[in-house]
């Protein structure tokens, strides 16, 4: 603001100075025209003046100097230049010239005009006007502009200080809150903000709060993951250690204990494999080998393999099936189908039914896995795709119960294929999973 005002002030002073000097020069030019009409040459070749006080302004002074640098005529009383030329350097000039003279304790503007008789210069006319008024006006203007500059800068500084102080005050709250969060390790805290949410500070506070929310979610998920993994590892490790201790006390190998150790080691292998798969998926290291997949043949293959698993306990039925092609990873899609069918068989009571179907709707393929099991409680449905989540309230925990990773892996695979998994369940009536996948296009 100070720099801008300085530039503006300099421009104002320059323009005013130009206007004042233009006015003085115009007055001198006008006076020179009048004076030339009042001058004459006597028999001795000396310039005489018939100028009256009413012919020109009172602030106009005139001198006529001969080539011998003697004063031939004058008009007006200018004590500082009574016997000296207004502009001594211009006496030898050959053309009219304006000049500022600062001497003899006076500041004047002088117009020097050579006077000619024929082709010869016989004298020099100098018309002058005092610049005291111009200097006073310029100084007053500088003083006024200086005062205005100081007042404007101080006022602007106070306004900017107050405005920025109020505007940036939430940044102090952000800093204090973040420091408190760092000291207390409390990610549940949020930064308060009373201003509009759509301004810069509001957007910043909103972004910080969203970041804190995500950090809290990630931290909570990490804690839950560690707790769940610890819980899942505890049981098989306890069983393995118990059987080893038993065989050590018996001092011989026990077939039943070895079978139990083998089963628990298998459970640990599946748990670690599932966690490794999810870790690879989240870090982007799990690549999908996308090709044209005939979905109806893949479903038929899954049906045949899972029919052996179902045996006579559960009736696995294949209903309507349409021909459908998708762009996907065949092995990963088969993993999803087997996982859903296996869960349906696992939780369907003996004598129950599991139905499979495939149909094309619009530009998508929909695969249905429906069972007649106990169903999933409504409060558990939003969480079934979370890691280690199991709705054990409605499903009895058994030895064959998984770790709660299968649905999470299946959901990730389907989403990476551009599809989605929908679930609908009613307690006592069964559960239906629907997988939607975009149909294969030649442009892919």
C-alpha positions in Angstrom: 0.0 0.0 0.0 2.8 2.4 0.9 4.6 1.7 -2.4 1.4 2.2 -4.5 0.7 5.5 -2.7 4.2 6.7 -3.3 3.9 6.0 -7.0 0.5 7.7 -7.1 1.9 10.7 -5.1 4.9 11.1 -7.5 2.6 11.0 -10.5 0.3 13.6 -8.9 3.2 15.9 -8.1 4.6 15.4 -11.6 1.3 16.2 -13.3 0.6 19.3 -11.1 4.2 20.5 -11.7 3.7 20.2 -15.5 0.4 22.0 -15.4 1.8 24.9 -13.3 4.8 25.3 -15.6 2.6 25.1 -18.7 0.5 27.9 -17.2 3.6 30.0 -16.5 5.1 29.4 -20.0 1.7 30.3 -21.5 1.7 33.6 -19.6 5.3 34.3 -20.6 4.5 33.6 -24.3 1.4 35.9 -24.1 3.4 38.6 -22.4 6.2 38.3 -24.9 3.8 38.9 -27.8 2.4 42.0 -26.2 5.9 43.3 -25.3 7.2 42.9 -28.8 4.4 45.1 -30.0 5.4 47.9 -27.5 9.1 47.9 -28.4 10.8 50.3 -30.8 14.4 51.3 -32.0 15.6 54.9 -31.7 18.1 56.7 -33.9 21.0 55.3 -31.8 19.8 51.7 -32.3 18.7 51.4 -28.7 15.5 49.5 -27.9 12.9 51.6 -26.2 9.7 50.4 -24.5 6.3 52.0 -24.6 4.9 49.3 -22.2 2.4 50.4 -19.6 1.6 48.7 -16.3 -1.8 47.7 -17.6 -0.6 45.9 -20.6 0.7 42.8 -18.8 0.2 41.1 -15.5 1.9 42.5 -12.4 4.0 39.4 -11.9 5.7 39.8 -15.3 9.1 41.4 -15.5 10.9 42.4 -18.7 14.5 43.3 -19.6 16.1 44.1 -23.0 19.9 43.6 -23.2 22.0 44.8 -26.0 24.8 42.8 -27.6 27.2 44.9 -25.5 25.4 43.3 -22.4 24.1 46.7 -21.4 20.5 47.1 -20.2 18.6 49.0 -22.7 15.1 48.8 -21.3 13.2 47.1 -18.5 9.7 46.8 -17.0 8.7 45.9 -13.4 10.8 46.2 -10.3 12.7 43.0 -9.5 15.3 44.0 -6.8 17.2 40.7 -7.0 17.9 41.3 -10.7 18.0 45.1 -10.8 21.3 45.4 -12.7 21.9 41.8 -13.8 20.2 39.7 -16.6 17.5 37.3 -15.6 19.3 34.6 -17.6 22.9 35.6 -18.4 23.6 32.3 -20.3 20.8 33.0 -22.8 22.1 36.4 -23.9 24.2 34.8 -26.6 21.4 32.5 -27.8 20.0 32.5 -31.3 16.6 31.2 -30.6 13.8 31.5 -28.0 14.5 29.5 -24.9 12.7 28.8 -21.6 14.9 28.3 -18.5 14.5 28.0 -14.7 16.8 30.3 -12.9 17.6 29.7 -9.3 19.9 32.5 -8.1 20.1 35.9 -6.5 17.9 34.4 -3.8 15.1 34.1 -6.3 13.5 31.3 -8.3 12.2 32.5 -11.7 11.1 31.2 -15.0 12.7 33.1 -17.9 11.8 33.3 -21.6 14.7 34.7 -23.7 13.9 35.9 -27.2 16.5 37.3 -29.6 15.4 40.6 -31.3 16.4 40.9 -34.9 16.6 43.8 -37.4 16.7 42.2 -40.8 18.9 39.2 -40.4 20.9 40.5 -37.5 20.4 40.1 -33.8 20.4 43.6 -32.2 19.3 42.7 -28.6 17.8 40.0 -26.4 14.4 40.3 -24.7 14.0 38.4 -21.4 10.5 38.0 -19.9 10.5 36.5 -16.4 7.9 35.5 -13.8 8.5 34.4 -10.2 8.1 30.7 -9.3 7.5 31.4 -5.6 3.8 30.5 -6.0 4.6 27.4 -7.9 7.2 26.3 -5.3 4.8 27.0 -2.5 2.0 25.1 -4.2 4.4 22.2 -4.8 5.6 22.1 -1.3 2.1 22.3 0.1 1.1 19.5 -2.2 4.0 17.4 -1.0 3.1 18.1 2.6 -0.5 17.1 2.1 0.4 14.0 0.2 2.9 13.0 2.8 0.3 13.4 5.6 -2.2 11.4 3.5 0.4 8.8 2.8 1.2 8.4 6.5 -2.5 8.3 7.5 -3.4 5.9 4.7 -0.5 3.5 5.5 -1.3 3.5 9.2 -5.0 3.1 8.6 -4.4 0.3 6.0 -1.9 -1.4 8.4 -4.4 -1.3 11.2 -7.3 -2.6 9.0 -5.1 -5.3 7.5 -3.8 -6.3 10.9 -7.2 -6.5 12.4 -8.8 -8.2 9.4 -6.0 -10.8 9.0 -5.9 -11.3 12.7 -9.6 -12.2 12.6 -9.3 -14.2 9.4 -6.2 -16.2 10.5 -7.4 -16.7 14.1 -8.8 -20.2 13.2 -5.3 -21.1 12.1 -4.2 -20.6 15.7 -7.0 -22.9 16.8 -5.9 -25.5 14.2 -2.3 -25.3 15.6 -3.5 -25.6 19.2 -5.8 -28.5 18.5 -3.1 -30.4 16.5 -0.6 -29.9 19.3 -3.2 -31.1 21.8 -3.9 -34.1 19.6 -0.1 -34.8 19.4 0.3 -34.6 23.1 -2.8 -36.6 24.1 -2.8 -39.0 21.1 -6.5 -38.3 20.8 -7.6 -38.6 17.2 -11.2 -38.3 18.1 -10.9 -34.5 18.6 -12.0 -32.2 15.8 -11.0 -28.6 15.0 -13.9 -26.1 15.9 -14.8 -23.4 13.4 -17.6 -20.9 13.6 -17.1 -19.2 10.2 -18.5 -20.0 6.8 -17.6 -23.5 5.6 -17.1 -22.5 2.0 -14.2 -20.0 2.5 -10.5 -20.8 2.4 -10.2 -21.2 6.2 -13.4 -23.3 6.3 -12.1 -25.5 3.5 -8.8 -25.9 5.4 -10.5 -26.8 8.6 -12.8 -29.2 6.8 -9.9 -30.9 5.2 -8.0 -31.2 8.5 -11.1 -32.7 10.2 -11.5 -35.2 7.3 -7.9 -36.1 7.6 -8.3 -36.6 11.4 -11.4 -38.7 10.7 -9.5 -40.9 8.3 -6.6 -41.2 10.6 -8.9 -42.2 13.4 -10.6 -44.7 11.2 -7.2 -46.2 10.0 -5.8 -46.2 13.6 -9.0 -47.9 14.9 -8.9 -50.4 12.1 -5.3 -51.1 12.8 -6.0 -51.7 16.5 -9.0 -53.9 15.6 -6.9 -55.8 13.1 -4.1 -56.5 15.6 -6.7 -57.5 18.2 -8.5 -59.8 15.7 -5.3 -61.4 14.4 -4.1 -61.9 18.0 -7.4 -63.5 18.8 -7.4 -65.8 15.8 -3.8 -66.8 16.3 -4.3 -67.5 20.0 -6.7 -70.5 19.6 -4.6 -72.6 17.0 -1.4 -71.8 18.8 -2.9 -72.9 22.2 -4.1 -76.1 20.6 -0.8 -76.8 19.0 1.1 -76.1 22.3 -1.3 -78.2 24.3 -0.9 -81.2 22.0 2.9 -80.8 22.0 3.0 -80.7 25.8 0.7 -83.7 25.9 3.0 -85.8 23.7 6.0 -84.6 25.6 4.5 -85.8 28.9 3.4 -89.1 27.2 6.9 -89.4 25.6 5.3 -90.8 22.4 3.6 -89.6 19.3 -0.2 -89.5 19.5 -2.1 -89.8 16.2 -5.1 -87.8 17.5 -2.7 -85.0 18.6 -0.9 -85.0 15.3 -4.1 -84.7 13.4 -5.2 -81.7 15.6 -1.8 -80.0 15.1 -2.1 -80.5 11.4 -5.6 -79.0 11.3 -4.6 -76.0 13.4 -1.5 -75.5 11.2 -3.7 -75.5 8.2 -5.9 -72.8 9.8 -2.8 -70.7 10.5 -1.7 -71.1 6.9 -5.1 -70.0 5.6 -5.2 -67.0 7.9 -1.7 -65.8 6.9 -2.6 -66.4 3.2 -5.7 -64.4 3.5 -3.9 -61.5 5.3 -1.1 -61.6 2.7 -3.7 -61.5 -0.1 -5.4 -58.5 1.4 -2.1 -56.7 2.0 -1.1 -57.2 -1.6 -4.5 -56.0 -2.8 -4.3 -52.8 -0.8 -0.7 -52.0 -1.8 -1.5 -52.6 -5.5 0.8 -55.6 -5.8 -1.9 -58.0 -6.5 -2.2 -57.9 -10.3 -5.3 -59.2 -12.2 -4.8 -61.1 -15.4 -7.8 -59.7 -17.3 -9.1 -61.8 -20.2 -12.3 -62.7 -21.9 -14.1 -65.0 -19.5 -17.2 -67.2 -20.3 -19.0 -66.7 -17.0 -21.6 -69.5 -17.6 -19.0 -72.1 -18.1 -17.1 -70.9 -15.0 -20.3 -71.1 -12.9 -21.0 -74.6 -14.2 -17.5 -75.6 -13.2 -18.0 -74.2 -9.7 -21.4 -76.0 -9.4 -19.8 -79.3 -10.3 -17.0 -78.9 -7.8 -19.2 -77.7 -4.9 -21.8 -80.4 -5.5 -19.2 -82.9 -4.2 -18.7 -80.7 -1.1 -22.5 -80.4 -0.6 -22.9 -84.2 -0.8 -26.3 -85.3 0.5 -26.4 -82.7 3.3 -27.5 -79.7 1.2 -29.2 -79.6 -2.2 -27.2 -77.5 -4.5 -29.3 -76.4 -7.4 -28.5 -74.6 -10.7 -31.4 -72.6 -11.9 -31.5 -70.5 -15.1 -28.2 -69.7 -16.7 -27.5 -67.3 -19.6 -24.5 -67.1 -21.7 -22.4 -64.2 -20.5 -18.9 -62.9 -21.2 -16.9 -60.6 -18.9 -13.5 -59.0 -18.9 -11.8 -60.5 -15.8 -9.4 -62.7 -14.1 -10.8 -66.2 -14.3 -9.0 -67.6 -11.2 -10.0 -64.7 -9.0 -13.6 -64.8 -10.1 -13.7 -68.5 -9.4 -12.3 -67.8 -6.0 -15.2 -65.4 -5.4 -17.9 -67.8 -6.6 -16.4 -70.7 -4.5 -16.2 -68.5 -1.4 -19.9 -67.5 -1.6 -21.2 -71.0 -2.4 -19.0 -72.5 0.3 -20.5 -70.0 2.9 -24.0 -70.8 1.7 -23.4 -74.5 2.1 -21.7 -74.0 5.5 -24.6 -72.1 7.0 -27.5 -73.9 5.4 -29.0 -76.6 7.7 -29.2 -80.2 6.6 -31.8 -80.8 4.0 -31.8 -77.1 3.0 -31.3 -75.7 -0.5 -28.7 -73.5 -2.2 -29.6 -72.0 -5.5 -27.3 -70.6 -8.2 -28.4 -68.6 -11.3 -26.8 -66.4 -13.9 -28.6 -63.9 -16.2 -27.8 -60.8 -18.2 -29.6 -57.6 -17.5 -28.8 -54.6 -19.7 -25.1 -54.4 -20.0 -24.4 -56.4 -16.9 -24.2 -60.0 -15.8 -25.9 -60.9 -12.5 -24.9 -64.0 -10.6 -27.2 -65.1 -7.7 -26.2 -67.3 -4.7 -29.2 -67.9 -2.5 -29.5 -70.2 0.6 -32.2 -71.2 3.0 -30.1 -70.8 6.1 -30.8 -68.8 9.2 -30.1 -65.4 7.6 -28.0 -62.5 8.8 -29.3 -60.0 11.4 -30.0 -56.6 10.0 -27.5 -54.9 12.3 -24.8 -57.1 10.9 -25.4 -56.6 7.2 -23.5 -53.3 6.9 -20.4 -54.9 8.4 -20.1 -58.3 6.7 -17.4 -57.2 4.2 -15.2 -55.9 7.0 -12.1 -57.9 8.0 -12.6 -60.5 10.7 -16.3 -59.6 11.1 -18.6 -62.6 11.8 -22.2 -62.4 12.8 -21.9 -65.2 15.4 -25.1 -64.2 17.0 -27.1 -65.9 14.3 -24.5 -68.4 13.1 -23.1 -71.0 15.5 -19.3 -71.0 15.6 -17.9 -74.2 14.4 -14.5 -75.7 13.7 -15.0 -75.0 10.0 -15.9 -71.3 10.7 -13.6 -69.0 8.7 -11.7 -65.9 9.9 -14.0 -63.3 8.4 -11.6 -62.5 5.5 -13.4 -64.3 2.7 -16.1 -61.7 2.0 -13.6 -58.9 2.3 -11.4 -60.5 -0.3 -14.4 -61.3 -2.5 -15.6 -57.7 -2.4 -12.2 -56.3 -3.3 -12.0 -58.7 -6.3 -15.4 -57.8 -7.6 -14.8 -54.1 -7.2 -11.6 -54.3 -9.2 -13.6 -55.9 -12.0 -15.8 -52.8 -12.1 -18.7 -54.7 -10.4 -20.4 -54.8 -7.0 -21.8 -57.3 -4.5 -25.3 -56.9 -3.1 -26.7 -58.8 -0.1 -30.2 -59.3 1.0 -31.1 -61.4 4.1 -34.0 -62.1 6.4 -33.6 -64.0 9.6 -35.1 -67.4 9.4 -35.5 -67.2 5.6 -32.0 -67.2 4.2 -29.5 -65.0 2.5 -29.1 -63.9 -1.1 -25.8 -62.6 -2.6 -25.9 -60.9 -6.0 -22.7 -60.2 -8.0 -23.0 -57.6 -10.8 -20.3 -57.6 -13.4 -20.1 -55.5 -16.6 -20.4 -57.6 -19.8 -17.4 -58.0 -22.1 -17.0 -55.3 -24.7 -14.8 -55.6 -27.9 -13.5 -52.1 -27.1 -11.7 -53.3 -24.0 
